[in-house]
Amino acid sequence: MNSTFYKSNVNSFFVLLHDMRSLAFILIFLSNSLLIQAQYEWTTYLNEGDLADAVRCIKIIDQNNIWVGTLNNGLQFFDGQNYIVYNNNNSPIPGNRVYDLILDSDGRIWIATNEGLAVKDNENWTIYSSENSNLPGNAVISLLQEEQGRIWFGTDAGVINGLYGTVYTSENSGLPGNQILDILMDHNGLIWFGTDKGIACFDGNSWKTFKTGYGVLPAGAATELEQEPSGRIWGAINQGIGGKLVLFDGEKWNPFNEADHLFNGASITAIQKAKNGTIWFGTHHKGLIKYENNVWEQYLTQNSDIPINQIISLAHDYDNNIWMGSRKGLTKIVSSPTSKRTLSKESQSIQIIPNPFKDYTHITVPEQLERPYSFTLYDLQGKKVQVINDIQANSFRLQNDGLAPGLYFYKILSGSSQLSGKLLIQD
């Protein structure tokens, strides 16, 4: 046999085999890309122009009422189309870097900034610092509101339970570090703190401390904490541009190595649990990563309509849609966009805070409820005592306009939907 002919045909065979494998990889990649794009609908609302900045944190009232904190341009309000900006050039906000946001039961927005704490109540602002409160530091990084309303304030110099409460630092508690980067209350009411030097758990009396760089925990700052329905708690430990997932199994923290290939070389910037139990992870450079039913999926600009692979913040709304914050603004990620929006029994619940109430209360309806809708209040004899028509937002304030203390019934009408319940007005 001619050796030249043999070598030529063998080489041609391996070239053909390589081309076939490459083609198969391309087809698999394209099919996965089409599957991912078909599974979700991506809508990005750009905050362009001179006011553009990275979205650091998100607080959703409904899809047309969203507060965002930015990296360097203060607080912004998104109405579904446009952004309204509140920075220290046009408002009393103390700092332009906003780390965290809380919306309390009175409708006030609490704003954690690098130069102090701001509370915005409609057009009224109140500013707190270490000079007029017990805040241990003026850089307020993280916030947590307990069910009874008390707020924890994590700063760069420790944490405090209430503006004038007890200050905890690494010197007088089990906190491994004084930079409080995230705060989480778990299903058992325990409070977890992610710090620059590790993780701590507080039950109101005693502490458990888990330092990073010791034992099984990698070195770095514990920047993100989130709990899934099963009770497991996820944590992100970042050092430089690298990030590592850790998982608390009820007794101890362990590195989670299963997804290292997805997170390798990228810090983990956000962890968000969706209502259905899916866990979403935002990363720096590695896009958006989803964990559901022990399956991992990665969404990049190459295989989806995600606008950028650098994600800074995540949140979810009442429809179980995920909102992503980045330097491109806000991106809404709708699952199963072709499915019809219906009001399930779970989604029909009305939130009334407080109830009973004396002067006023806040009523929140499901986001799926068709707009506009009406609210009617009846006394025990069935007489209409208060009517509010053409309500557009999913949350509104009900004022007690001279109503006597006692039990009342309400009805909410929206298209063919009708919701009802009870209200109690106290002395």
C-alpha positions, 0 to 999 in steps of 0.5 A: 500500500502506498504510505503517502496515500494511507497517511493522506486518507487517515489525515482526511478522516481525522479532519472530517471527524474533528469537523463533525465534532465541531459541528455537533458542538455548534448544533448543541450550543445553538439548540441550548441557546434557542431553548434558553431564549424560548424559556424566558422573555428578557426586557431591559429598561436602560437608564441611559444618558448622564444619569446612567449608573449601575443598579446596586439594589432593587426594591419592587412594589409592582412592575410599574413602581420600582426603587433602585439604589445605584453604585454612584448616582443615588436613589432612582424610582422607575415607573415602568418607563422612566427613571426619577433620580434622587442624589445629593445634588437635588435631594437631602440623600447623604450619599450617592452610593446606595447599598440596600433598601427597605420599604416598611409597612408605613410606605417609607423607603429606608435607604442605606448609603455610604454616608449615612441612612436616609428615610424618605416618606413621600416628599419628607426626608430624615437623615441619620448618622452616628452623630444623631443616632447609635449607628456605629458607622456612617457607611450603612451597607445592609438592612434587615426588617424583622416581622414585628418591624424592628430594623437591623442596620449593618455598617462598616463598624458593626451592626445595631438593632434599631437606631438607638438599640444595642451595637454589636461588633467583633469586640463584644460579640461573635461577629468575625468582622465589623463590615456587615455586608449582608443580613438574613433572618432564617425560617427559625428566626435566627439572624445571620450576618455576612461580614468581611471576615466570615459568617455569624449566627445570633439567636438573641442571646448567643453567637456562632462564629464561622471565620473565613480562611479557617477550617473548610471555609475559603478566605474572603468576605461573606457578601451574600446570604440566602435561604431556600425553602428546604432550609439550606442557606447559601452563602457567597465568599468573594476574594478579589475577582474570585467567588466561591459558593458555600452551603449551610446544612443545618450544622456546618458550612461547607464549600459547594464544589459542584458548580465551580466550573460555572463560577470559576474566576468570577465573584458572586454578586447576588443570590436570590430565591424565587417564590418557586424555590429556584435559586438565582446567582448573579456574577461578575463576568459569568452572567446569570446562573440558575439552580433548579431541581439539581440542574444548573443553567447559565445565561450569557450574552452568547445564549440569551438576551441578557444585556451584559454578563456583569450582574450586580443585583437581583430581586423577584416580583409577585409573578415570580419574575426575576429582575436583574440590576446591572450597568445597563439598568433593569432587566425583567426576566419573565418565565413562560411568557406565553402562559396566561396570567391567572389568579391562583388561590395563593396569589389571591391573598390581600396584605393589610398592614396593620390590621387592626388599625386606628388612623390608616393602613396599607393594602397590597393586592396581587400584582396579577390583578388587572388594573384599574380596580376598585375598593369598597368598604362595608359596615356590618349592615352592608352599607357602603362607607367608603369607595375608592375607584380607578386604583392603578398601583398594587398598594394603596393607603386606606385612611380612617375618615371618621369611621367608628371602631369595629369590624368592616368588610371590603370588596375589590373588583377588577374586571371579572375578578372579585376579592373580599375580606375583613378589616378591624378598626380599633379605638 
